[in-house]
Amino acid sequence: MDTNNDKKIQKIQAAAEGIIVVAVVLAVLTIVGELWAPLKNTLKSIFTHHWLGKSALSIIFFAVIFLIRSNMHADMTKLPRKIYAAVWISALSAFAMTAFFIAHTLHLF
């Protein structure tokens, strides 16, 4: 495989790994922030609004993971698995947040 393709694969894998981390962090921040007011208040005080805080942290987490992982060895055989993992973990994150807010709205906890 030529160097140009290797670089592309490295960047795609790094992006997939960044997406996985952001999906998990975003779900955790969202759910924990709703259950534990100090987290939500900290995000508000630092970023003026908790949504802005979660967005800024998501960008930071993605950028850090991408920058670290984009220069590391990439294995073409792992590329499809990492892309599928990014898609499925993102979907699970969205499902977890949706289920949480439905349960929260229905006062199930």
C-alpha positions as CSV (number, residue, x, y, z in Angstrom):
1,M,0.0,0.0,0.0
2,D,1.4,3.4,-0.8
3,T,2.1,6.1,1.7
4,N,-0.8,8.3,0.6
5,N,-3.3,5.5,1.2
6,D,-1.7,4.7,4.6
7,K,-2.2,8.4,5.6
8,K,-5.8,8.3,4.6
9,I,-6.4,5.1,6.5
10,Q,-4.7,6.5,9.6
11,K,-6.9,9.6,9.4
12,I,-10.1,7.6,8.9
13,Q,-9.3,5.3,11.8
14,A,-8.4,8.3,14.0
15,A,-11.7,10.0,13.1
16,A,-13.7,6.8,13.9
17,E,-11.9,6.5,17.2
18,G,-12.6,10.2,18.0
19,I,-16.3,9.7,17.1
20,I,-16.5,6.7,19.5
21,V,-15.0,8.8,22.4
22,V,-17.2,11.8,21.7
23,A,-20.3,9.6,21.5
24,V,-19.6,8.1,24.9
25,V,-18.5,11.4,26.6
26,L,-21.5,13.2,25.2
27,A,-24.0,10.6,26.5
28,V,-22.3,10.5,29.9
29,L,-22.2,14.3,30.2
30,T,-25.8,14.6,29.2
31,I,-27.2,12.0,31.5
32,V,-25.0,12.7,34.5
33,G,-25.6,16.4,34.0
34,E,-29.3,15.9,34.3
35,L,-29.0,13.7,37.4
36,W,-26.2,15.7,39.2
37,A,-26.7,19.5,39.1
38,P,-23.1,20.4,40.0
39,L,-21.9,19.0,36.6
40,K,-24.5,21.0,34.7
41,N,-23.8,24.1,36.7
42,T,-20.1,23.8,36.1
43,L,-20.7,23.5,32.4
44,K,-22.9,26.6,32.6
45,S,-20.4,28.6,34.6
46,I,-17.5,27.8,32.3
47,F,-19.2,27.9,28.9
48,T,-22.3,30.2,29.7
49,H,-24.6,27.3,28.8
50,H,-24.4,23.5,29.4
51,W,-25.0,22.8,25.7
52,L,-22.1,25.0,24.7
53,G,-20.0,23.2,27.3
54,K,-20.8,19.8,26.0
55,S,-20.2,21.0,22.4
56,A,-16.8,22.5,23.3
57,L,-15.7,19.4,25.2
58,S,-16.8,17.2,22.3
59,I,-14.7,19.2,19.9
60,I,-11.7,19.1,22.3
61,F,-12.0,15.3,22.9
62,F,-12.4,14.7,19.1
63,A,-9.4,16.9,18.2
64,V,-7.1,15.4,20.9
65,I,-8.0,11.8,19.9
66,F,-7.7,12.6,16.2
67,L,-4.4,14.4,16.5
68,I,-2.9,11.6,18.7
69,R,-4.2,8.7,16.6
70,S,-3.8,10.1,13.1
71,N,0.0,9.7,13.2
72,M,-0.1,6.2,14.6
73,H,0.1,3.0,12.6
74,A,-3.2,2.1,10.9
75,D,-4.2,-1.5,10.0
76,M,-6.4,-1.7,6.9
77,T,-8.0,-4.9,8.3
78,K,-9.3,-3.0,11.3
79,L,-10.8,-0.1,9.4
80,P,-14.3,-1.6,8.7
81,R,-14.6,-2.7,12.3
82,K,-13.7,0.8,13.6
83,I,-16.1,2.5,11.3
84,Y,-18.9,0.1,12.3
85,A,-18.0,0.6,16.0
86,A,-18.2,4.4,15.5
87,V,-21.7,4.1,13.9
88,W,-23.0,1.6,16.5
89,I,-21.7,3.4,19.5
90,S,-23.1,6.7,18.2
91,A,-26.4,5.0,17.7
92,L,-26.3,3.5,21.2
93,S,-25.4,6.8,22.7
94,A,-28.3,8.5,21.0
95,F,-30.6,5.6,22.1
96,A,-29.3,5.9,25.7
97,M,-30.0,9.7,25.8
98,T,-33.4,9.3,24.2
99,A,-34.4,6.5,26.6
100,F,-33.1,8.5,29.5
101,F,-35.1,11.6,28.6
102,I,-38.3,9.6,28.0
103,A,-37.9,7.9,31.4
104,H,-37.1,11.2,33.0
105,T,-40.1,12.8,31.4
106,L,-42.3,10.0,32.6
107,H,-40.9,10.3,36.1
108,L,-39.8,6.7,36.1
109,F,-36.9,7.6,38.4
